[in-house]
Amino acid sequence: MITIGVLGLQGAVREHVMSIEALGAKAVVVKKIEQLQEIDGLILPGGESTTMRRLIDKYGFMEPLRAFANEGKPLFGTCAGMILLAKNLVDYKEPHLGVMNITVERNAFGRQRESFEAELSIKGVGEDFVGVFIRAPYVVSVGDEVEVLSVHGDRIVAVRQGHLLAASFHPELTDDHRMTAYFLDMVKEAKKVV
């Protein structure tokens, strides 16, 4: 059985755990650096990216998370998690983890009251996936090795770069577990390679 961690510093942790368990995988809420050794893949949940960054720094997670990504272990960032993964952020000098070759704009769809749901076509997932957008970022541009999985209007909202996956929306806030299942398949692929 594969074990998926959910970074448990802040954000929509419980919903991701429920989605992972609904698919028959083991979920672990990661609150200590040592736990990264026990998991096969990690979800960086939605939440408040600035708060998450403060807590990542406070608990010394930055380098261990970068090492996790550099070892080829799969990471999935949703909403604020996408911001954490991005190499470039609009109007910010420095990235957070900076492991994914994308440029992201924060709160690009507006504030909390402009939150919305939209039906998305997601490559490898489905034509009818409902994305929940809450103060969502979007991908302004991608590097050569990044595959665009979904767009909403003219904005890129889901991308993959090898073992890294990112989405602007919150797949864990619906009962549709296909996006999580897609990530679990990535983790299974990565385990075969190792």
JONORNOR-V427191 format. One line per field, one symbol per residue. ss: DSSP state (a for helix, b for strand, c for the rest). phi: phi as a letter, one per 20 degrees, with the letter a starting at -180 (. if undefined). psi: psi as a letter, one per 30 degrees, with the letter a starting at -180 (. if undefined). Layout:
ss->???
phi->???
psi->???
//
This chain:
ss->ccbbbbbcccccaaaaaaaaaacccbbbbbccaaaaaaccbbbbccccaaaaaaaaaaccaaaaaaaaaacccbbbbbcaaaaaabbbbccccccccccbbbbbbccccccaaacbbbbbbbcccbbbbbbbbccccbbbbbccccbbbbbbccbbbbbbbccbbbbcccaaaccccaaaaaaaaaaaaaaaac
phi->.eddecfdeaoefgffgfffffendedceeccggfffedebcdeffrdfffffgfgfgemegfgfffgfffnffccddlffffffffccfmcfcfefmddfcdcdflfeoegfefbdbfcddgndreceeeddclfebefbcfgeeeeebccmddfcbbccledcbcfddffeceeeffffgfgffffgfffff
psi->klkklkjhelaieeeeeeeeefgglkkkjjfkeffffflflkkjllbjeeeeeeeeeeghfeeeeeeeeffgkkkjkkceeeeefkekkkgkeklcehfkilkkklhfgaaefgllkkkkjjkfelfhkjkjjjhklljelllegkkkfkljbgkkfklkjcgkkkkfljffglgjgeeeeeeeeeeeeeeee.
//
